[in-house]
Amino acid sequence: MKTKLYGLKKIRQATNKTQEQVARELDVPLSSYQGWEQLKNNPELPRVDTLARYFGCTVDRLLGRDNGDLAHPGKTSPDHVRLPFYGAIAAGSPTRMHAISEEVTIPLRVAELHPRAFVLTASGDSMNNRVANGQYAVIDPDREIHNGDVVAVSVNGEDATLKVWYKTNNSIILSPDSSNPLHRDLVINEADPSAPELRILGKMIWALSPYLG
Protein backbone atom coordinates (compact mmCIF):
# COMPACT_ATOMS: atom_id res chain seq x y z
CA MET A 1 0.00 0.00 0.00
CA LYS A 2 1.32 3.40 -0.97
CA THR A 3 1.69 6.22 1.52
CA LYS A 4 -0.46 9.32 1.30
CA LEU A 5 1.14 12.69 2.02
CA TYR A 6 -1.27 13.57 4.81
CA GLY A 7 0.76 16.61 5.89
CA LEU A 8 1.35 18.18 2.47
CA LYS A 9 -1.68 20.45 2.25
CA LYS A 10 -1.22 21.84 5.77
CA ILE A 11 2.49 22.46 5.17
CA ARG A 12 1.83 24.22 1.87
CA GLN A 13 -0.90 26.41 3.41
CA ALA A 14 1.45 27.41 6.23
CA THR A 15 3.82 28.88 3.63
CA ASN A 16 1.01 30.93 2.02
CA LYS A 17 1.85 29.41 -1.35
CA THR A 18 -0.80 28.38 -3.86
CA GLN A 19 -0.93 24.96 -5.47
CA GLU A 20 -0.19 26.61 -8.80
CA GLN A 21 2.91 28.32 -7.43
CA VAL A 22 4.31 25.15 -5.88
CA ALA A 23 3.66 23.10 -9.01
CA ARG A 24 5.33 25.73 -11.17
CA GLU A 25 8.39 26.10 -8.94
CA LEU A 26 8.83 22.32 -8.68
CA ASP A 27 8.20 21.88 -12.42
CA VAL A 28 5.46 19.28 -11.95
CA PRO A 29 2.03 19.19 -13.60
CA LEU A 30 -0.58 21.01 -11.54
CA SER A 31 -2.89 18.01 -11.75
CA SER A 32 -0.18 15.77 -10.27
CA TYR A 33 0.44 18.13 -7.37
CA GLN A 34 -3.27 18.52 -6.70
CA GLY A 35 -3.57 14.73 -6.65
CA TRP A 36 -0.89 14.52 -3.95
CA GLU A 37 -2.75 16.99 -1.73
CA GLN A 38 -6.10 15.32 -2.41
CA LEU A 39 -4.57 11.92 -1.53
CA LYS A 40 -5.56 10.54 -4.92
CA ASN A 41 -2.06 9.56 -6.01
CA ASN A 42 1.41 9.32 -4.53
CA PRO A 43 4.75 10.81 -5.61
CA GLU A 44 7.79 8.59 -5.94
CA LEU A 45 10.54 8.74 -3.33
CA PRO A 46 12.76 11.32 -5.10
CA ARG A 47 9.72 13.62 -5.33
CA VAL A 48 8.96 13.17 -1.62
CA ASP A 49 12.53 14.15 -0.83
CA THR A 50 12.28 17.15 -3.17
CA LEU A 51 9.07 18.29 -1.48
CA ALA A 52 10.68 18.03 1.96
CA ARG A 53 13.64 20.13 0.84
CA TYR A 54 11.37 22.64 -0.92
CA PHE A 55 9.23 23.24 2.18
CA GLY A 56 12.16 22.91 4.59
CA CYS A 57 10.51 20.12 6.54
CA THR A 58 11.08 16.46 7.31
CA VAL A 59 9.67 13.59 5.29
CA ASP A 60 7.87 12.52 8.46
CA ARG A 61 5.97 15.83 8.49
CA LEU A 62 4.89 15.30 4.89
CA LEU A 63 3.67 11.83 5.84
CA GLY A 64 1.80 13.26 8.83
CA ARG A 65 3.88 11.32 11.34
CA ASP A 66 6.02 14.02 12.97
CA ASN A 67 4.32 15.55 16.01
CA GLY A 68 7.34 17.72 16.81
CA ASP A 69 7.65 16.32 20.32
CA LEU A 70 10.08 13.46 19.87
CA ALA A 71 13.55 13.27 18.39
CA HIS A 72 12.37 9.94 16.94
CA PRO A 73 8.57 10.02 16.51
CA GLY A 74 8.57 6.30 15.72
CA LYS A 75 10.13 5.26 19.00
CA THR A 76 8.82 1.84 20.03
CA SER A 77 10.98 0.94 23.06
CA PRO A 78 13.97 2.29 25.00
CA ASP A 79 16.37 0.72 22.51
CA HIS A 80 14.47 0.58 19.19
CA VAL A 81 12.75 3.05 16.83
CA ARG A 82 10.73 2.81 13.64
CA LEU A 83 12.06 4.30 10.40
CA PRO A 84 10.06 5.10 7.24
CA PHE A 85 10.10 2.24 4.72
CA TYR A 86 10.06 3.14 1.03
CA GLY A 87 9.80 -0.26 -0.61
CA ALA A 88 12.17 -1.88 -3.08
CA ILE A 89 15.23 -0.38 -4.72
CA ALA A 90 16.94 -2.19 -7.55
CA ALA A 91 20.13 -4.05 -6.80
CA GLY A 92 20.09 -4.74 -10.52
CA SER A 93 18.61 -2.44 -13.16
CA PRO A 94 17.16 0.90 -12.01
CA THR A 95 13.50 0.75 -10.99
CA ARG A 96 10.91 3.15 -9.61
CA MET A 97 10.27 3.50 -5.89
CA HIS A 98 7.09 4.62 -4.17
CA ALA A 99 6.69 5.59 -0.55
CA ILE A 100 4.52 3.01 1.21
CA SER A 101 2.81 3.07 4.57
CA GLU A 102 5.10 0.81 6.53
CA GLU A 103 7.93 1.25 9.00
CA VAL A 104 10.90 -0.89 9.97
CA THR A 105 12.24 -1.21 13.51
CA ILE A 106 15.97 -0.67 14.00
CA PRO A 107 18.21 -0.17 17.05
CA LEU A 108 18.02 3.28 18.62
CA ARG A 109 21.82 3.56 18.56
CA VAL A 110 21.71 3.43 14.74
CA ALA A 111 18.88 5.95 14.48
CA GLU A 112 20.62 8.40 16.81
CA LEU A 113 23.67 8.44 14.54
CA HIS A 114 21.49 8.81 11.43
CA PRO A 115 18.39 10.82 12.45
CA ARG A 116 17.00 11.25 8.91
CA ALA A 117 17.63 7.68 7.79
CA PHE A 118 15.04 5.62 5.93
CA VAL A 119 14.79 2.00 4.82
CA LEU A 120 14.67 0.30 1.41
CA THR A 121 14.55 -3.33 0.37
CA ALA A 122 17.30 -4.54 -1.97
CA SER A 123 15.79 -6.21 -5.03
CA GLY A 124 18.08 -8.28 -7.24
CA ASP A 125 21.56 -9.73 -6.91
CA SER A 126 23.86 -7.04 -8.29
CA MET A 127 24.88 -6.03 -4.75
CA ASN A 128 24.70 -9.41 -3.03
CA ASN A 129 28.26 -9.18 -1.68
CA ARG A 130 27.08 -6.18 0.40
CA VAL A 131 23.31 -6.61 0.80
CA ALA A 132 21.36 -9.70 -0.21
CA ASN A 133 18.19 -9.74 -2.28
CA GLY A 134 15.30 -9.01 0.09
CA GLN A 135 17.41 -7.52 2.88
CA TYR A 136 16.66 -4.08 4.29
CA ALA A 137 19.16 -1.33 3.46
CA VAL A 138 19.23 1.63 5.87
CA ILE A 139 19.98 4.84 3.94
CA ASP A 140 21.29 8.09 5.42
CA PRO A 141 20.60 11.11 3.15
CA ASP A 142 23.02 13.33 5.10
CA ARG A 143 26.25 11.34 5.05
CA GLU A 144 29.12 12.54 2.89
CA ILE A 145 29.74 10.25 -0.08
CA HIS A 146 33.17 8.86 -0.92
CA ASN A 147 34.43 6.52 -3.61
CA GLY A 148 33.59 2.95 -2.70
CA ASP A 149 30.46 3.81 -0.71
CA VAL A 150 27.18 2.04 -1.44
CA VAL A 151 24.61 4.65 -2.44
CA ALA A 152 20.97 4.84 -3.40
CA VAL A 153 20.86 6.88 -6.60
CA SER A 154 17.91 8.46 -8.38
CA VAL A 155 18.15 8.20 -12.18
CA ASN A 156 16.39 10.91 -14.20
CA GLY A 157 14.36 11.98 -11.16
CA GLU A 158 12.31 8.80 -10.97
CA ASP A 159 14.19 5.52 -11.21
CA ALA A 160 16.52 4.41 -8.45
CA THR A 161 19.27 1.88 -7.96
CA LEU A 162 21.66 0.71 -5.24
CA LYS A 163 25.29 0.60 -6.37
CA VAL A 164 28.89 1.28 -5.36
CA TRP A 165 29.77 4.90 -6.18
CA TYR A 166 32.97 6.05 -7.87
CA LYS A 167 33.67 9.50 -9.29
CA THR A 168 36.61 10.32 -11.56
CA ASN A 169 37.52 13.61 -13.21
CA ASN A 170 34.96 13.22 -15.99
CA SER A 171 32.81 10.24 -15.14
CA ILE A 172 30.59 8.68 -12.52
CA ILE A 173 30.70 4.91 -12.20
CA LEU A 174 27.88 2.93 -10.61
CA SER A 175 29.43 -0.43 -9.92
CA PRO A 176 27.87 -3.73 -8.84
CA ASP A 177 29.38 -5.82 -6.07
CA SER A 178 28.03 -9.23 -6.92
CA SER A 179 28.82 -12.91 -7.21
CA ASN A 180 26.93 -12.80 -10.52
CA PRO A 181 29.44 -12.02 -13.29
CA LEU A 182 26.71 -10.81 -15.64
CA HIS A 183 26.45 -7.45 -13.87
CA ARG A 184 28.57 -4.64 -15.32
CA ASP A 185 29.57 -1.10 -14.39
CA LEU A 186 27.34 1.75 -15.52
CA VAL A 187 29.69 4.53 -16.64
CA ILE A 188 28.21 8.00 -17.06
CA ASN A 189 30.15 10.71 -18.87
CA GLU A 190 29.29 13.98 -17.13
CA ALA A 191 30.24 15.94 -20.25
CA ASP A 192 27.61 14.11 -22.32
CA PRO A 193 24.46 16.26 -22.50
CA SER A 194 22.37 13.14 -23.13
CA ALA A 195 23.66 11.34 -20.04
CA PRO A 196 21.04 10.45 -17.42
CA GLU A 197 20.61 12.87 -14.53
CA LEU A 198 21.77 11.38 -11.24
CA ARG A 199 20.96 12.45 -7.70
CA ILE A 200 22.26 10.68 -4.62
CA LEU A 201 19.41 9.81 -2.26
CA GLY A 202 21.77 8.68 0.46
CA LYS A 203 24.50 6.36 1.63
CA MET A 204 23.78 2.82 2.82
CA ILE A 205 24.98 2.65 6.40
CA TRP A 206 23.51 -0.64 7.58
CA ALA A 207 21.74 -3.75 6.29
CA LEU A 208 19.53 -6.20 8.15
CA SER A 209 17.29 -9.15 7.42
CA PRO A 210 13.53 -8.46 7.39
CA TYR A 211 12.83 -10.83 10.27
CA LEU A 212 15.15 -8.70 12.42
CA GLY A 213 13.33 -5.49 11.45
N, C-alpha and C positions, 0 to 999 in steps of 0.2 A: 504494500500500500504506500502510495506516495504522500509526502508531507505537504500540508497546506501552510502557506505563510500567514498564519493567524495574526501576526503583529504588524504586517506590512502597512495596511491602511492607516492604523493609528500612528505609526512612525512617520509616514509621509505627511499626514495632517499636522503633526507637531512641527514640521519644518515649514508649513505654510506654502508648500509647493502643490501645484495641480498635477493630476495624472498626465496631462499633455506635456507639461514641462519635464517631468521625470522621464517619460518615454523618449522625448526628444533628446535630452541630455545623455541618456544611456544608449541611444540609437537602437531602440527596440520598437516594434510595431505597437501602436497605442492599444490595439485590441488584445495583444499578448499581455501587456502590463495590466490592463483592466481585468483580464482573466485571473491574474495572480491575486489581485486584491479581492476579487469576487469569489476566490477559492474554487474556480472552475477548472483551472489547469495549474501546472507546477513547473517552475523554471528548473533547469538542470543545475548541477552543483556549481559550475563556474559562474553562472548568473546569480546564484544565491550569494556567493562570495563577493561579486561585484556590487550587489545591492547593499550588503553590509558595509563595504568600504565607502560607497556613495553616501549613505546616510550616517556614517560614522558610528555604527552600532555593532553589536555582536550578532552572529548567526542565531544564537539562542533567542535574542529579542525578536528577530524576524519570525522565528518559529513559534513565538508566544510562550517560551519556556523560562525566560530570564525574569525573575521577580525583583532583581536588584538587591536582594538581601543576602545572598550567599556567594562566596567566591566560586563555589561549584554548585549551581542550582540542582544538579542531578545527584547530589550526595545520597548514598544509600546506606552507608554504615561508617563507623569511625575510620575504616581503612580502605574503602572502595567508593568510587563515584561512577556515574553514568555519563558517557560521552555520546554526542550525536553520531548516528550511523547513516552513511550515505550510499549503501548498496555496493555493487560490484565495480571494480576498476580492472581494466584489462591488464593481465600479466601475459600479454600476447599482442594482438593487434588492438589499436585504439578503439574504444567503445564509448557510448554515451552513459553518463551517470545521472541519476535523479535522486534528490533527497527523498528519503522515506521515513515513515514515522516509527522508528525504532531507536533504541539506544543500546550501547554495549557497556558492561561493567568492567572497569579496570582498576588497578591499585591506585589509591590516593597519591602515593609517592610519585607515580608517573604523571598523574594529572597536575600535581603541584608544580612540576618542572616544565610542563607544557600546557598552560591554562587554556589555550584556544585549540587544542588538538581535537581531531575528529577521527572517525573510524571508517575504513573501507574494507571490502572483501576482495582478496586477490582472485582473479578468474583467469585460468590458463596456466601454462607451465614455463613461460619464458623467464620467470624469476624464481624458479623452484629451488635454487641454491640459497636463496635469501628468505623467501616466504612462499610456502606451498599453496597450491590451488585450494581455495576454500578457507584459508587462514585469514584472520583479521589483521590488517595493517593499520597501525596508529600513525596518523599524519599530523605533523606540527607545521602550520603555515607561517610561523615566525622564525624558524631556525635558519641560520645562514647556510647557503648551499655551497659545497665544495666538490671538486672532481672526485668521483667514486661513491658519492652519496646516492642512495635510492630515493627517487623523487616521484611524486604524483604530478603529471604534466597534463595540462589542458592543450588540446590540439585544435586550432581554428575556433577557439571559444566554446566548443561543445564537447568534442570527443576527449577522452582522457586515457592515459596509460601509466603504468608503473614500470620504471626503468632505472638503470644506473646512469647517472648524469656525468658527462664530460664536456668541457668547453675548451676549444683551442682558439687561436687568433681569429679564425674566420668561420669556424664551424661549431655546431652543437651536435654531440653524439649521444643518442639514446641507446644504451647497450643492454642486451639481455644478460642474465646470469643464470644459465640453465644447463641441465644435463641433456637437454634435447638439442642436438647439433643443427637442427633445421632453422633455429632462430638466428637472425642476423642483426647487426647494428643498423640503426636508422641515422643516417648522416644528413644534417641540414646545413646548407650553405647560407649563412646569414646575409650574404651579398646578393642572393638570388631573390628578385622581387616576387617570384611565384612560390617561394618556399612557404610551408605552412607556418602560421603564427603560433608560437608556443608561449604558455604562461605557467610558471611553476605554482602548483597549488599547495605544495608543502613537502617536507622531508619526512620519510618514514623513520620513525624513532623506536618502534617496537612492533613485534608481531606476536600473536597469540592464537591458539586454537579456539574455535567457536565454543566448545564445551567449557572452556575456562572463562569465557566472557559472560 
